[in-house]
Every structure is written in structure tokens, then in C-alpha cells.
Amino acid sequence: MASNSNSNQINIPESKNAMYNFKHEVAGELGINLKKGYNGDLTSRDAGSIGGMMVKKMIEAQERQMSGQAR
């Protein structure tokens, strides 16, 4: 399997807007101000916090779905 140099590639293009909104929602919950467009000036800590919380929320949602508990 060939390696793609862009690890941020969206696998389902229709999800792009939802993921963008999710990222901004999580950042807001963490008190991190994201701008529309480029946010390369974020600290590594802030970027990691956003990504980590997104993963945590996605895992929790999947666990609820797997256990049959809609929320």
C-alpha cells in the first residue's frame, strides 16, 4: 500500500463541512479561538487538545452506538 504524504486527507468528501464544524465546536468548548481558514499560528498544545478531544468525542459516540444507547 502506497503512503500518502497528506495524512489529513478527507476519506468521505461529504463529511468535510461536518468535520470543520465539529473542530470549531470542540475548540470553542476548550476556549480556543479558531479563525476561518488558516490556523497555523496555533500552539502545538492547543492543536493537540482540539484533536484529542475530537477523537475522545468520536470514540464516545461510537461506544454509545455500539451499546445501543442513543444520546
N, CA, C and O atoms as CSV, one atom per row, in Angstrom:
chain,resi,resn,atom,element,x,y,z
A,1,MET,N,N,0.842,-1.174,0.000
A,1,MET,CA,C,0.000,0.000,0.000
A,1,MET,C,C,0.885,1.235,0.000
A,1,MET,O,O,1.779,1.352,0.839
A,2,ALA,N,N,0.655,2.145,-0.915
A,2,ALA,CA,C,1.460,3.357,-1.017
A,2,ALA,C,C,1.084,4.341,0.075
A,2,ALA,O,O,-0.086,4.456,0.442
A,3,SER,N,N,2.064,5.039,0.587
A,3,SER,CA,C,1.831,6.024,1.638
A,3,SER,C,C,1.523,7.379,1.024
A,3,SER,O,O,2.212,7.823,0.106
A,4,ASN,N,N,0.505,8.024,1.524
A,4,ASN,CA,C,0.136,9.352,1.059
A,4,ASN,C,C,0.799,10.375,1.973
A,4,ASN,O,O,0.730,10.233,3.194
A,5,SER,N,N,1.433,11.390,1.424
A,5,SER,CA,C,2.131,12.376,2.235
A,5,SER,C,C,1.175,13.300,2.984
A,5,SER,O,O,1.597,13.984,3.916
A,6,ASN,N,N,-0.104,13.337,2.602
A,6,ASN,CA,C,-1.086,14.176,3.280
A,6,ASN,C,C,-1.934,13.309,4.197
A,6,ASN,O,O,-2.869,12.647,3.744
A,7,SER,N,N,-1.609,13.314,5.486
A,7,SER,CA,C,-2.344,12.480,6.435
A,7,SER,C,C,-3.683,13.091,6.830
A,7,SER,O,O,-4.464,12.449,7.532
A,8,ASN,N,N,-3.963,14.313,6.396
A,8,ASN,CA,C,-5.204,14.987,6.736
A,8,ASN,C,C,-6.250,14.870,5.636
A,8,ASN,O,O,-7.210,15.640,5.608
A,9,GLN,N,N,-6.075,13.931,4.748
A,9,GLN,CA,C,-6.981,13.764,3.626
A,9,GLN,C,C,-8.341,13.274,4.124
A,9,GLN,O,O,-8.419,12.352,4.936
A,10,ILE,N,N,-9.405,13.897,3.631
A,10,ILE,CA,C,-10.768,13.500,3.970
A,10,ILE,C,C,-11.131,12.277,3.132
A,10,ILE,O,O,-11.064,12.324,1.904
A,11,ASN,N,N,-11.512,11.191,3.785
A,11,ASN,CA,C,-11.868,9.964,3.080
A,11,ASN,C,C,-13.274,10.020,2.490
A,11,ASN,O,O,-13.543,9.405,1.458
A,12,ILE,N,N,-14.162,10.753,3.142
A,12,ILE,CA,C,-15.536,10.902,2.664
A,12,ILE,C,C,-15.761,12.394,2.431
A,12,ILE,O,O,-16.056,13.129,3.373
A,13,PRO,N,N,-15.625,12.843,1.195
A,13,PRO,CA,C,-15.692,14.285,0.906
A,13,PRO,C,C,-16.948,14.969,1.448
A,13,PRO,O,O,-16.900,16.144,1.815
A,14,GLU,N,N,-18.066,14.249,1.503
A,14,GLU,CA,C,-19.306,14.844,2.002
A,14,GLU,C,C,-19.218,15.215,3.486
A,14,GLU,O,O,-20.042,15.985,3.980
A,15,SER,N,N,-18.235,14.680,4.192
A,15,SER,CA,C,-18.100,14.963,5.623
A,15,SER,C,C,-17.266,16.209,5.913
A,15,SER,O,O,-17.133,16.607,7.071
A,16,LYS,N,N,-16.710,16.820,4.889
A,16,LYS,CA,C,-15.770,17.932,5.097
A,16,LYS,C,C,-16.376,19.054,5.934
A,16,LYS,O,O,-15.750,19.507,6.892
A,17,ASN,N,N,-17.567,19.506,5.597
A,17,ASN,CA,C,-18.190,20.601,6.359
A,17,ASN,C,C,-18.523,20.183,7.778
A,17,ASN,O,O,-18.348,20.966,8.712
A,18,ALA,N,N,-18.999,18.959,7.953
A,18,ALA,CA,C,-19.326,18.478,9.293
A,18,ALA,C,C,-18.078,18.424,10.168
A,18,ALA,O,O,-18.119,18.817,11.334
A,19,MET,N,N,-16.973,17.942,9.613
A,19,MET,CA,C,-15.727,17.879,10.385
A,19,MET,C,C,-15.209,19.279,10.712
A,19,MET,O,O,-14.703,19.510,11.810
A,20,TYR,N,N,-15.329,20.200,9.781
A,20,TYR,CA,C,-14.925,21.591,10.017
A,20,TYR,C,C,-15.734,22.162,11.181
A,20,TYR,O,O,-15.174,22.772,12.093
A,21,ASN,N,N,-17.056,21.962,11.146
A,21,ASN,CA,C,-17.918,22.478,12.213
A,21,ASN,C,C,-17.623,21.803,13.540
A,21,ASN,O,O,-17.622,22.455,14.584
A,22,PHE,N,N,-17.372,20.506,13.507
A,22,PHE,CA,C,-17.046,19.753,14.714
A,22,PHE,C,C,-15.761,20.287,15.343
A,22,PHE,O,O,-15.689,20.471,16.558
A,23,LYS,N,N,-14.755,20.532,14.520
A,23,LYS,CA,C,-13.480,21.064,15.012
A,23,LYS,C,C,-13.683,22.412,15.694
A,23,LYS,O,O,-13.123,22.657,16.763
A,24,HIS,N,N,-14.474,23.281,15.086
A,24,HIS,CA,C,-14.720,24.600,15.662
A,24,HIS,C,C,-15.555,24.506,16.941
A,24,HIS,O,O,-15.343,25.273,17.880
A,25,GLU,N,N,-16.495,23.574,16.976
A,25,GLU,CA,C,-17.311,23.355,18.178
A,25,GLU,C,C,-16.435,22.906,19.347
A,25,GLU,O,O,-16.554,23.427,20.456
A,26,VAL,N,N,-15.564,21.944,19.095
A,26,VAL,CA,C,-14.670,21.432,20.127
A,26,VAL,C,C,-13.710,22.531,20.586
A,26,VAL,O,O,-13.478,22.691,21.784
A,27,ALA,N,N,-13.164,23.274,19.654
A,27,ALA,CA,C,-12.250,24.362,20.018
A,27,ALA,C,C,-12.964,25.363,20.923
A,27,ALA,O,O,-12.393,25.829,21.909
A,28,GLY,N,N,-14.214,25.694,20.589
A,28,GLY,CA,C,-14.986,26.619,21.414
A,28,GLY,C,C,-15.195,26.079,22.819
A,28,GLY,O,O,-15.086,26.822,23.795
A,29,GLU,N,N,-15.496,24.785,22.928
A,29,GLU,CA,C,-15.673,24.162,24.240
A,29,GLU,C,C,-14.394,24.231,25.064
A,29,GLU,O,O,-14.444,24.326,26.290
A,30,LEU,N,N,-13.258,24.182,24.393
A,30,LEU,CA,C,-11.965,24.237,25.078
A,30,LEU,C,C,-11.473,25.664,25.293
A,30,LEU,O,O,-10.428,25.875,25.910
A,31,GLY,N,N,-12.218,26.639,24.788
A,31,GLY,CA,C,-11.810,28.040,24.929
A,31,GLY,C,C,-10.694,28.441,23.989
A,31,GLY,O,O,-9.963,29.394,24.261
A,32,ILE,N,N,-10.555,27.725,22.884
A,32,ILE,CA,C,-9.518,28.005,21.900
A,32,ILE,C,C,-10.181,28.682,20.705
A,32,ILE,O,O,-11.125,28.148,20.124
A,33,ASN,N,N,-9.684,29.845,20.349
A,33,ASN,CA,C,-10.268,30.618,19.266
A,33,ASN,C,C,-9.685,30.186,17.926
A,33,ASN,O,O,-8.505,30.396,17.646
A,34,LEU,N,N,-10.539,29.577,17.102
A,34,LEU,CA,C,-10.127,29.224,15.745
A,34,LEU,C,C,-10.690,30.256,14.780
A,34,LEU,O,O,-11.829,30.703,14.914
A,35,LYS,N,N,-9.872,30.620,13.811
A,35,LYS,CA,C,-10.329,31.523,12.756
A,35,LYS,C,C,-10.839,30.687,11.595
A,35,LYS,O,O,-10.525,29.502,11.489
A,36,LYS,N,N,-11.619,31.300,10.733
A,36,LYS,CA,C,-11.985,30.624,9.485
A,36,LYS,C,C,-10.745,30.609,8.622
A,36,LYS,O,O,-10.051,31.619,8.514
A,37,GLY,N,N,-10.460,29.488,8.012
A,37,GLY,CA,C,-9.285,29.387,7.158
A,37,GLY,C,C,-8.067,28.914,7.921
A,37,GLY,O,O,-8.154,27.990,8.729
A,38,TYR,N,N,-6.945,29.536,7.672
A,38,TYR,CA,C,-5.647,29.108,8.188
A,38,TYR,C,C,-5.522,29.348,9.691
A,38,TYR,O,O,-5.811,30.441,10.177
A,39,ASN,N,N,-5.089,28.321,10.423
A,39,ASN,CA,C,-4.860,28.428,11.861
A,39,ASN,C,C,-3.483,27.899,12.232
A,39,ASN,O,O,-3.299,27.326,13.306
A,40,GLY,N,N,-2.528,28.091,11.349
A,40,GLY,CA,C,-1.181,27.598,11.569
A,40,GLY,C,C,-0.450,28.256,12.716
A,40,GLY,O,O,0.627,27.807,13.108
A,41,ASP,N,N,-1.023,29.319,13.261
A,41,ASP,CA,C,-0.386,30.002,14.379
A,41,ASP,C,C,-0.804,29.420,15.733
A,41,ASP,O,O,-0.386,29.922,16.776
A,42,LEU,N,N,-1.622,28.369,15.722
A,42,LEU,CA,C,-1.997,27.708,16.971
A,42,LEU,C,C,-0.772,27.067,17.597
A,42,LEU,O,O,0.144,26.636,16.897
A,43,THR,N,N,-0.765,27.007,18.914
A,43,THR,CA,C,0.320,26.279,19.567
A,43,THR,C,C,0.096,24.786,19.341
A,43,THR,O,O,-1.028,24.350,19.095
A,44,SER,N,N,1.149,24.023,19.426
A,44,SER,CA,C,1.035,22.570,19.300
A,44,SER,C,C,0.125,22.023,20.389
A,44,SER,O,O,-0.632,21.081,20.160
A,45,ARG,N,N,0.200,22.608,21.556
A,45,ARG,CA,C,-0.641,22.172,22.685
A,45,ARG,C,C,-2.121,22.359,22.356
A,45,ARG,O,O,-2.923,21.446,22.555
A,46,ASP,N,N,-2.487,23.551,21.850
A,46,ASP,CA,C,-3.884,23.819,21.514
A,46,ASP,C,C,-4.370,22.906,20.388
A,46,ASP,O,O,-5.465,22.347,20.467
A,47,ALA,N,N,-3.563,22.757,19.350
A,47,ALA,CA,C,-3.945,21.893,18.237
A,47,ALA,C,C,-4.125,20.458,18.717
A,47,ALA,O,O,-5.071,19.779,18.318
A,48,GLY,N,N,-3.220,19.999,19.572
A,48,GLY,CA,C,-3.319,18.654,20.122
A,48,GLY,C,C,-4.542,18.480,21.007
A,48,GLY,O,O,-5.179,17.427,20.999
A,49,SER,N,N,-4.864,19.509,21.766
A,49,SER,CA,C,-6.052,19.452,22.625
A,49,SER,C,C,-7.314,19.326,21.795
A,49,SER,O,O,-8.205,18.545,22.128
A,50,ILE,N,N,-7.392,20.085,20.726
A,50,ILE,CA,C,-8.569,20.019,19.847
A,50,ILE,C,C,-8.673,18.628,19.231
A,50,ILE,O,O,-9.728,17.997,19.299
A,51,GLY,N,N,-7.596,18.149,18.637
A,51,GLY,CA,C,-7.604,16.835,18.004
A,51,GLY,C,C,-7.898,15.727,18.997
A,51,GLY,O,O,-8.669,14.814,18.702
A,52,GLY,N,N,-7.295,15.801,20.163
A,52,GLY,CA,C,-7.519,14.784,21.187
A,52,GLY,C,C,-8.963,14.739,21.644
A,52,GLY,O,O,-9.530,13.660,21.817
A,53,MET,N,N,-9.563,15.910,21.840
A,53,MET,CA,C,-10.953,15.963,22.282
A,53,MET,C,C,-11.887,15.484,21.174
A,53,MET,O,O,-12.898,14.838,21.452
A,54,MET,N,N,-11.558,15.795,19.924
A,54,MET,CA,C,-12.373,15.300,18.806
A,54,MET,C,C,-12.378,13.771,18.797
A,54,MET,O,O,-13.429,13.148,18.648
A,55,VAL,N,N,-11.208,13.180,18.957
A,55,VAL,CA,C,-11.101,11.719,18.960
A,55,VAL,C,C,-11.886,11.152,20.139
A,55,VAL,O,O,-12.619,10.175,19.984
A,56,LYS,N,N,-11.737,11.759,21.317
A,56,LYS,CA,C,-12.458,11.293,22.504
A,56,LYS,C,C,-13.965,11.305,22.260
A,56,LYS,O,O,-14.651,10.335,22.584
A,57,LYS,N,N,-14.481,12.388,21.697
A,57,LYS,CA,C,-15.915,12.509,21.437
A,57,LYS,C,C,-16.371,11.498,20.380
A,57,LYS,O,O,-17.460,10.934,20.495
A,58,MET,N,N,-15.554,11.266,19.361
A,58,MET,CA,C,-15.924,10.287,18.334
A,58,MET,C,C,-15.950,8.875,18.912
A,58,MET,O,O,-16.830,8.083,18.572
A,59,ILE,N,N,-14.997,8.556,19.778
A,59,ILE,CA,C,-14.972,7.231,20.397
A,59,ILE,C,C,-16.176,7.065,21.315
A,59,ILE,O,O,-16.815,6.013,21.307
A,60,GLU,N,N,-16.494,8.090,22.107
A,60,GLU,CA,C,-17.665,8.018,22.983
A,60,GLU,C,C,-18.949,7.820,22.179
A,60,GLU,O,O,-19.813,7.037,22.573
A,61,ALA,N,N,-19.078,8.525,21.054
A,61,ALA,CA,C,-20.262,8.382,20.208
A,61,ALA,C,C,-20.344,6.964,19.651
A,61,ALA,O,O,-21.423,6.373,19.607
A,62,GLN,N,N,-19.222,6.425,19.231
A,62,GLN,CA,C,-19.203,5.061,18.691
A,62,GLN,C,C,-19.535,4.051,19.781
A,62,GLN,O,O,-20.260,3.088,19.530
A,63,GLU,N,N,-19.020,4.256,20.979
A,63,GLU,CA,C,-19.325,3.346,22.084
A,63,GLU,C,C,-20.819,3.360,22.391
A,63,GLU,O,O,-21.419,2.309,22.618
A,64,ARG,N,N,-21.425,4.560,22.399
A,64,ARG,CA,C,-22.872,4.661,22.637
A,64,ARG,C,C,-23.648,3.928,21.543
A,64,ARG,O,O,-24.606,3.208,21.826
A,65,GLN,N,N,-23.225,4.117,20.294
A,65,GLN,CA,C,-23.906,3.460,19.174
A,65,GLN,C,C,-23.783,1.937,19.298
A,65,GLN,O,O,-24.753,1.210,19.082
A,66,MET,N,N,-22.604,1.472,19.641
A,66,MET,CA,C,-22.377,0.033,19.755
A,66,MET,C,C,-23.165,-0.583,20.906
A,66,MET,O,O,-23.563,-1.745,20.833
A,67,SER,N,N,-23.389,0.183,21.957
A,67,SER,CA,C,-24.131,-0.340,23.101
A,67,SER,C,C,-25.637,-0.102,22.953
A,67,SER,O,O,-26.422,-0.502,23.813
A,68,GLY,N,N,-26.030,0.545,21.867
A,68,GLY,CA,C,-27.440,0.783,21.607
A,68,GLY,C,C,-28.032,1.945,22.374
A,68,GLY,O,O,-29.254,2.064,22.472
A,69,GLN,N,N,-27.182,2.812,22.924
A,69,GLN,CA,C,-27.653,3.962,23.693
A,69,GLN,C,C,-27.524,5.217,22.875
A,69,GLN,O,O,-26.441,5.795,22.789
A,70,ALA,N,N,-28.613,5.650,22.269
A,70,ALA,CA,C,-28.607,6.920,21.520
A,70,ALA,C,C,-28.580,8.053,22.523
A,70,ALA,O,O,-29.182,7.968,23.594
A,71,ARG,N,N,-27.872,9.119,22.163
A,71,ARG,CA,C,-27.785,10.280,23.062
A,71,ARG,C,C,-27.753,11.535,22.260
A,71,ARG,O,O,-27.681,12.627,22.825
